[in-house]
Amino acid sequence: MAEFEAQVRARKAQLDAIEERIEARTGRNLPLAILIGLVLGFALLFSLIVEKAFYMPFAAALVAFTSFELASALRFAGRDVPRLPTVLAGVAVVPAAFYGHAEGHWLASLGGMAFVTLWRVAELARPSHRASARELWADIASGVFIQAYVTFLGTITVLLTAEEGGQWWTLAFLIVVIGSDTAAYASGLLWGRHPLAPRISPKKTWEGFLGSIAVAVVIGIFLAEFMIRVPWWAGIVFGLVLVVTATLGDLVESLIKRDLGIKDISTWLPGHGGFLDRVDSVLPSAAAAYALYLVFGT
């Protein structure tokens, strides 16, 4: 019995050592990150495939958590961004985009920006929230930025899903973005030698970027033929455009974190950081995917 317990302890020590080496190399708790990714992935698939209206609560939750954590990060950096109206404005855009289409999406997004701005101005009546004119404009700009960056771009996925056959385009562009991100991660880990943007994101490499391009094009062609039903060459365009927007989205979020002086926007998702750390590539890619749908899918 003692020998068996010793073997178990030895095996556990080996596994712990392997996990520590993986985390040191990747900067993440990889097994936990994969598990959380699978849970979110299955929830997404269910919402899109079973009934696309189910995508609304999924999207609303993502917008709410992501806008809340970015507002919290900005508040930590000294900006007085009202979190409650930020979340409420973001969630309100979801049904407006789904049922009101492009016009509803624009109007609700602009209304959300105005709502957050007026809320911050009204807070000046409280001594604890008073600020100089320069600080007030910075607070307002921060609140509007969240609505434009997280809410407007994030709810384009709802706008796209609401279109005829749009749920397949949403699923397709997410597959391309996730596939290209995974390929960039794996290629960079295995062969990465030349930094892509060392001042912004030191771990990104040109080798990883080239790997993401190759995978995105292959996935794009496959999805063009079997999911979104467009010509194969449109799948190449689909993959190339999305790999560029996904990379830019990741770099933009890295710039935000560097400016705020933090590693992750939050720690809500163990192994992933925050919600924005997971959807940074998706936000600009959603706009690109919707534009491609208008060009090829209608």
N, C-alpha and C positions, 0 to 999 in steps of 0.2 A: 504493500500500500504506500509506504514511504517513497519507494522507487517511482511508483506511478505519479504521485504528487510532484516529485522532483522533475519528472519528464514534462508534466503539464506546465509547471512554472518556467521551465527552460523554453518550451515552445511559445508560451505567452511572451517571454522576454524577447524571443526572436521576432515575433509578430510586431511587438511594440517598437523594436529597433527598425524594422522595415518601414513601419508607419511614420516614424520620426524622420527617416531618410527621405521618404516621399514628400512629407510636409515641408522639410527643409528645402527640397528641390522645387516644389511647386508653390510653396507659400500657403497651401490650403490643406485642410483635413479631407483628403480626396475621397475615401469611402463614404463619409457623411455627406460630402458635396454631391456625390453620385446618387445617393439615396434620396436626398431632397429634390434633386433634379428630376428623378423618376416620378416622384409624387406629383410635382407640378406638371410634368409632361402628361401624365395620365389624366389629370384634371382638365388640362387643356384639350386633349383629344376627346374626352367625353363631351365637353361643352360644344365643340365644333361639329362632331360627327353625329351625335344623338339628336340635337335640336339646337340650331345656331342661336336662338334666343337665349339659351343657357350660357352663351358666351358673355352676356352682359354682366351678370354678377361676378364672373371670373375677372373680367376686365375692370369692373368697378373696384374690386378688392385690390388689384394690382395698382391702379391709379391712386387709391386712397393711401395704401401703405407707402408707396414710392414718394408721393407728394409730401406726406407727413414726415418721412425720414429726411428728405432733402430740406424741408423747412426747418426741421430740428437742427440739421447740420449747419445751416445758414445762421440760425439763432445762436448756436454755439460759437460761430465766428463773429458774432456781434451785430448781426442784422435782426431787426425786430419784425419777423414775418409771422403774421397771425395764422396759427396752424389749423384751427377749426374751420374758418372760412375757406382756407386753401383746400382742405379735404372735401368740404361740401361742394365747392365749385367744381372740383375735378370729377366727383361722382355724378353730378348733375349733367355733365356733358355726355355721359355714356348713353342714356336713353334718348337724348336729343340727337345724337349721331345715328343711333340705330333706326329710329322712327322718322327723324327729320332729314336724314341723309346729309348731303354736303351743306345745304343752307342751314339746317338745324345745328350741324357741327360748328360752323363758323359763328353763328349767332350765340350759341351757348358758350363757346370758348371766349369770345369777346366779352360776353356778359360776366363770365367768371373772373376775368381780369379786372373788370370794373368793380365787381363785388368785393374782391380782395383789397383793391385800392381804397375804396370808400371805407371799408372796415378799418384799415390802418389809419386813415385820416380821422375817423370818428374816435379812435383810441387816444388821440391827442388830448381829449377832454380829461383823461386820467393822468395825474401827475407822474405816475410810474412809467408811462409810455410816451412822455413828451420828448421831443428831439429837435435838433437844429434843422434848418431847411435842407442842408446837405445830407444829413443822416436820414431825414424823412424820404427824400428822393431815392436814396440808396435802398431803403426798406421797400418802397413801392416798386422799384425796379426788380428787386429780388423776388417779390411776390408775383409780379407779372412774368418774370423769367420761368418760375415753376409752372405757371399755367401754360406758357408757350412750349416749354421743353418737355415736361412730363405729361400734362393733360392733353394739350392739342395733338402732339405727335403720338402719344400712347393711344388716344381714342380714335385715331385714324384706322387702327385695326378693327374697331367696332364698325366704323363707316364702311370699310372694305367688306367685312363679314356680312353686313346687311344687304349688299348688292346680290344680284342673281348669280348664284354659283360662287359668291365671294368667300364663303367659308373655306373653299378649297384653295383659293388664292392666299388666304391668311395662313392656312396650314402649310402651304407650299413655301411661302417666303420664310416662315419660321423654321422650317426644315433646312432651308438653304443657310440661313443665318447661324443656326445651331451647328450644322455640319461644318460650315466654314470656320466658325470659332473653335470647334473641336480640332479641326485639321491644323489650324494655326497654332494651337496649343501643343499638339503632338509633334508637329514638324519643328517648331521652335525648340521644344524640349530635347528632341533627338539630334537635330542638325543646326540649330540656331547659333550663328557666329557673328552676324553683322546686325547691329541694332537698327531698327526701323526709325524710331524717334527717341533717342536716348534721353533727351531732356524732359520728355513728357511721360513715356512709359518704357523704362530701361529694359524690361523683359521681352518686349516685342522685337522680333527680328524679321529681316527680309526673307529668310528661309521659311519662317512661319507664314508670312504673307503669301509667298508663292505657293506653299502647300494649300492654303485656304482657297486660292484662286482655282487650282486644279480640281479640288473637291467640289467647289461651288459650281463650276461649269458642268462637271459630270452629273451632279445632282439636279442642276437646272435642266439639262437635256432630258433626263429621266422623267422629271415631274412635268415637263412640257408635253411629253408624249402620253403619259399615263394618268395625270391628275388634272392639270388645268387646260389640257387639250388645245395647245397652240403649236405652231411649227417648231421643229427641233432647234432651228437657228434662233428663235425667240427665247428658247431655254438658255442658250449661251448668253444672250443679252441679259436675261433674268439673273443668271448666276454672277456675271461680271459686275453688273450694277449693284447687286446686293452685297457682294463681298467688299466693294469699296465703301458703301454706306455703313456697313457693319463695322469696318475698321475705323472709319471716321468717328462713328458713335462711341466706340471704345476709347479713342483718343480724347474726345471731348470730355468724357466723364473723368478720364485721368487728369485732364487739365483742371477740372473742377476740384477734384480731390487734392491736387497739388496746391491749388490756390488756397484751399481751406486748411491745408496742412494735416490731412488725415489719410490713412491707408484705405479704409472702407467707409462708405457713407453711413452704414450702421452695422450692427452685429446680429441682426434679427434672424438671418439664415446661416446657421453654423456651416462652415466650409465654403460659404459663398460670399459672406459679407452682408450686404443689404440687398433690397429689391432692385435698386437702381444699378447695383453692380451686375445684376443678372439681365436687366432689360436695356442696358446702355446701347447695345448693338441693334436692338429691335426698334428703338424710337425713330431714328432717321430712316431706317430700312422700311418702316411702315409707310412713310410718305412715298418712298421710291416704288414700293410694291403697288400702292394705289394708283400711282401715275402709270405704271406698266399695265395694270388692269385696264385703265381707260384707253390705252393704246392698243393692246392686243386682245383683251378679253371682252370687249363690247362690240 
